Amino acid sequence: MRDWQKLVRERLGELELNAAEREEVCAELADHLEDDYLSLLGQGIPEPAAMRLTSEHIDDCRDLKAKIEFARKKESFMNKRVSQFWFPAFLTLLLAMTVLMVIEEIGPKPWVSAAWSKSPRMVPVLVVYLCWLVTLPFIGGLGAYLSSRAGGRARAAFAAVVFPILPYFAFFAVGLPVALLLDDHVAHNIMIPAFFTGLAAWVILPGIALIAGGLPVRYFTRRGGSRRVASS
C-alpha cells in the first residue's frame, strides 16, 4: 500500500503553515486519496491502474495548496484583527457605557457649570460626569493591555483605547455641519455653543482620560514583551 501522506508531502512541498496545520492538511488530502483509490478498486479497476489514476489526482493539489494557504492566512489575519482590535475595542465601549449608565441611574450627580449668560437658551451649561471620567483611565488601560498582549501595534491599541468616544465624535462631527447650515441667528447661537460644550464633555475630556490610562499600560506591556523576547 502506498504511503499517501508521504506522496502528498513530496508533491506539495512546504506549505506556508505551521507544523501542526501542515500535518493536518497532508493527512486530510491523504485520506481523500485513499478513499479515491479504494473507490476505484471497488469499481473493478486493477490495482496498478487505480494507483496511477489516484496519483494523477495529486497534480490537482497544487491549486488546492494555494487555496489552503490563502484561506489559512486570511483566517489568521481575521483572528488577529479580532484579538488585537475588535475585542478590546468593544470591551472598552461596553464597560464605558455600562459604568456611565450605572452612574446616571444611582449617582453621583454630574458637575454642572454655571450658565455663561442670563439666557440659558443662548449658551448651554457644561455637564461633566466626574466619576465616569475617573473610571475611564482604567478602562483605557484594559483596552491597551488586551490589544498589546495580543500583539497589536500602536495604532490598533490606540484605536481600541479611544473607541468608546468614537460614537460621540461621529455625532458631533455631523452636528457641526448641521449647525452651520442653520442661517437663523438665534438657532446659530444656540447650536454652536452646544457643539463645543458637548464636544468637551463627551469627546475631549473622556478621550484624555482614556489615553491617560492607555499610554502607560501600552508602554509597560510593550517593554515587558521586548524583555521577554530578548531573554529568550
Secondary structure, 3 states (H helix, E strand, C coil): CCCHHHHHHHHHCCCCCCHHHHHHHHHHHHHHHHHHHHHHHHCCCCHHHHHHHHHHHHHHHHHHHHHHHHHHHHHHHHHHHHHHHHHHHHHHHHHHHHHHHHHHHHCCCCEECCCCCCCCCCCCCCEECHHHHHHHHHHHHHHHHHHHHCCCCHHHHHHHHHHHHHHHHHHHHHHHHHHHHCCCHHHHHHHHHHHHHHHHHHHHHHHHHHHHHHHHHHHHHHHHHHHHHHHC
